[in-house]
Amino acid sequence: MRRDTPRRGWLAAALAVLIAAAAVPAAQTARHPVSGRVLAPTMGVEGAAWLDRPEREREEAPSKAIAALGLKTGDVVADIGAGSGYYTVRLAAAVGPTGHVVATDLQPGMLALIKARVSIDRLAAR
């Protein structure tokens, strides 16, 4: 019985290392389902400019993603993890002046960016 104990411990440790090693490359190579580009990691307010980059439409086709939602004037939609509000203003255009977009983010700095964007774009904020 004592002979099996070290072997079981070694086997469990080896299995844990293999599982962890397999998970790391998978997380690093997550790709956007439309463009195939490598997804960016979670970022802070310092990365907001990257979220708003001009080539995002070409790379990710957000207009196609929003069109696929089939939103109509007056709809209510949530933008969870809204970041800088890139999608928020586009969703607002899709639901029109009688619709509502509820944008939320965990980072107060991102919420401040959304509020500024709403003000600049003259969208009604609540």
N, C-alpha and C positions, 0 to 999 in steps of 0.2 A: 504494500500500500504506500509506503514512503517513496518508492521509485516513481510512482505516477504523479505525485504532488508537484515536483519541480517541472515535469513535462507539461502538466496542465497549466501551470503558471506561465511557462514560456509560450505555450500555444495561445493562451488568452492574450498575452502581451503582444505577440506577433499579429494576431488578428486585429487588435485595437489599432496598431500602427498602420496596418494595411487599409483599414476603413478610413482612418484619418487622412492618410496619404491620397486615397482615391477621392475624398471630398474636396481637397484643396484645389486640384486642377479643374474639377467640375465648376467650382465657384468662380474661378478665374476666367473660365472660357464661356460664361453665359453669354448668349448672343441674342440680339434683337430679332424677334420673329419675322419682321418684314425685310429689314435691310441686311441682316446677318452680321452687323458690326458688333464688336465686343461691348457689352453693357458697362457703363461706368459704375464705380462703387458709390455708396451713399456719400454725399458730400455736404459740407456746410455752406454757409452764405458766401464764403470766399469763392466757391465754384459756380455761383449763379450765372456768371457771364457765359460759361460753357453751356448751361442749360438753355440760354437764349441765343445761341450762335445762329447766324444766318443760314448755314448749310443744313440745319436740322430738318427742314422740310424735305430736302433732297435725300438725306440719309435715312430718315425714319418715316416719312410720309404721314405726319400727324393729321393732315387734312383728310386723308383716306381713313384713318382710324376713327376720327370724329364722324365722318360721313357714315361709316359702318354702324354707328350707334343708332342711327335713324331718329335723331332728336327732332322735335317739332317745336315751333313757337309756343311758348308757355310751359314747356317741360321744366322739371326740376331735376338737377343732376348734381352729384357730389364729386369733387376733385380731391380725393384723399391722398395726402402726401404731395400737395400741390407745388412744393418747392417755390420757385420764383414766380409762379403764376402763368407760365408759358401756355399750358393747356387751359387754364382758367378763363383767359380772355377769349380764346377760340371757342370754348364751350359756351360762353356768354353770347357770342355772335350767333351760335347755332340755336340757342333757345330764345333769342330775341328779347325785346324790351319787357315782355310780360313773363318771361321765364326767370328762373333763379339758378345760380351756381353756388353751391356751398363749398368753399375752398378751405381746407384745413391742412396744417402741417405741424409737426412737433417742435420745430425750431422757430423761436420768436423772430429771429432775423429774417427768415423766409416769409413769415406772416407780414412783417413790415414791408418787404419787397412787393408782396401782393397788394397791400393797401396802397402803396405808391403807384403801382401799375393801374389799379382800378381808378385812382384819382386822375392820372395822366390820360387814360383812355375814356374818362368821363362816364364810367359805368356806375350805376347806383349801388352803393354799399350799405350793408346793414350792420 
